[in-house]
Amino acid sequence: MGKNTQLRKLVFAGLFAAIIFIGISILRIPLPAIVGRPFIHFGNILTVIAVMQLGFGYGATAGAIGLGLFDILNGYAATAWLTVLEAIILAATVSLFFRLVGYDEHHLAKLYLVSLAAGLIKIVTSWGNGVIVALMAGTSLKVAMIGAFSSLLAATINSIACFILVPLIYKLLAQLGFSRTRFNN
């Protein structure tokens, strides 16, 4: 990768990190839960788009910085490391599935496959996050697993929004000239 391409990706990764942070800060709807303090937000959607646009490394970094920084500055510092880990797992899943469909931004069905995988892995990682948080609070494993499962409403809503919106936003960005191939040239 040339220095120009590397610099372009670095700049856009920083921009995505800022947009992810602002996207969560401006619009978040808290939901009641047994474990944690979940809320509906656009951070995961923006992280998925960053990975699809920039690739795993830069996209995961943007997601980890944007989501992690939000957690650190908004009362979730003790579990920010879990959020960063979730962002990396989400990025790896998106990268893998986007590669499997051939980085095809012209077929909406393929983009929906990628966003479906992203939504499903987000539910799984949110459940795992909930289990770890409950265990950190001193509950037993069985109680932690059940409590985390009963607290998945926000993750499910975020995953459904991800499934619906990511392909549409990505396709719109591609039509505006912001495609994965543009970032790699």
N, C-alpha and C positions, 0 to 999 in steps of 0.2 A: 504494500500500500504506500503510495507516494505521500510526501509530507503535506501537500495541499489537501488530499483526501482525508488524511489523519486529522489535520487541523479543522477541517469542515465538520467531521464527525464529533470532534471534541467540543466545538462551539455548539453544535446542535444538541449534544448530550447535556451540556450545561443549561441550554434553553429548555429542554424537556424536563430536567430536574426542577427548574424554577416553575415551569407550568404545572408539573405534578404537585409541587408544594402549594402553589397558589390555588390549584383546582380543589385540593382537599380543604384548605383553609377557608375558602369562600363558601363552598357548598358542602355541608355535611349535615346529615340528619341522624341524630342519635336514636338508638333503639334500646329498649330494655333487654337485659340478658342476665342469666344466672352467672356466667363467667365473662369477665372483661367488660369493656365499655364500647361495644361495636357501634358503627354508624355507617350510613350509606354515603358514598362519595365517588368521585371520578378518578381517583388515583390509580386504581388498577387498570382502568380503560386506557388512560394516558400512558401507563407503563407498557402495556401490550403494544400500543401504537409505536412507542419509542423503540421497542425491540424489533418490530416489523420494519421500521424505517432504517434503523442504524445497525441492526445485528445484535447478537447476544452481548458482547462485551460492553459496548457503549450504551446499549439500551438497558442492560441490567444495572450498570453504574448509575444511569439517570434515575431509574426506578428506586434503587437502593438509597441514593442521596435524597431524592424528593420525599419519599415515604419515610425514610429514617429521620431526616431532619424535622419533618412535621411531628413525628412522635417525640423526639427529644425536646422540642420547644413547646409542646402542648400537653404535658403531663403524662406521657407514656414512655418516659426515658428508660424505666426499668425493663421494658419489653421491646425497646427499639431494635435490639439485636434479632428478635424473632421476626419483626417486620422486614428487616434487611434480608434475612434468610428466606422469607416468603417471596420477596421480590426477585431474588436470584433463582429460586425454584420456578417461579412463574416465567421468568425470562428464558430459562433453559427449556421449559415446555413449549413456549411460543416459538422459540428458535427451531427446535426440533420439528414441530408440526409444520411450520412455515417452510422449512427445507423439504419436508416430505411431500408437500403439495407443489413444490417446484417454484417457490417465491412468485406465485402467480397472482398478480394484482388485478387481472382482467376478468377473472371468474369469481363472482360473488359467492358461489357455493363453496369454493375452496377457502375463501376468507372466513366463511362461517364455520368451516371445520376447525380452523386455527382458533377462532374465538370460542368455540365450544370446548376445545381442549383447555384453553386458558380459564374459562369459567369453571370447569370441573376441577382443575388442579387448585384453583383458588378456594373452593369449598373444602377440599381435602386439607390444604395447608392451614386454612382458618380453623378447622377442627383440631389439627395438631397443635396449633398455637394455643387454642383454648385449653387443651389438655395440659400443656406445659405451664400455662399461667395458673391453672387450678392446682397443679402439683406444687408450684412455687408458693402458693398460698397455704399449703399444708394439707390438702385433701388427699384421700386415698385414690388410687388409680381408677377404680371402678366409678367412684363419684366424679372424678375429673372427666372421664370419658363421657359419662351421661350428661354432665353439666355442659361440657363443650358442645355436644350434639344439640342440646336444647337451645344453645345460643347462636345457632347458625343462620338466623333469619337475615341479618344484615349481609352476611357473605353470600347467601343465596340471591338476594335482591341485587347485590353488586355483580354477581356472576351472570344473572339474566340480562342486566343492563350491558355488561361486557359483550355477551353473545349478540345482542341486537345492534349495539352502536358501533363496535370496533370495525366491522366490515364496511359499514356505511361511511364512517369518518375516514377510514383508510382509503377507500375508493375515491372519496371527494378530494383528499390530499393528493392522490396520484393524478387526478384530473387537473389539479391546480399546478402540477409540476413537481410535487414533493414525493418522489418515488424512491424506493430502495436503490434502484439503479443510479439515480442522480447522486446519492450520497457515496456511491462506490466508484464514481468516475472522477 
